[in-house]
Amino acid sequence: MSTAPTPPIETEQNTARIAQLNDAARHQRLRNSRTVFTRISSRLIDDSLPADQQALRRVLIQSALLRKMATAEFTADNDPHREHDFGQPR
């Protein structure tokens, strides 16, 4: 009888490296990373605004989100896997 292979166990070193890479990406220190804004940020824009005002609001919202990402504080409560890839607003 054969058993399915078990996935590799993440080590503390791997977790620390993932957090380090996520921090570098969030602070725009990695050339091969990018931030993608999904549709959720579009929900913050009032569709009744003229197109030029929608575009300006989109830029302002994205700028605010980038600033928030750069200053994110990770704790055991909002980052249970310690990879710095998720955070809850306070």
Buried (B, 14 or more C-beta within 10 A) or exposed (E): EEEEEEEEEEEEEEBEEBBEBBBEBBEEEEEEEEEEEEEEBEEEBEEEEEEEEBEEBBEEBBEEBBEEBEEBEBEEEEBEEBBBBEBEEE
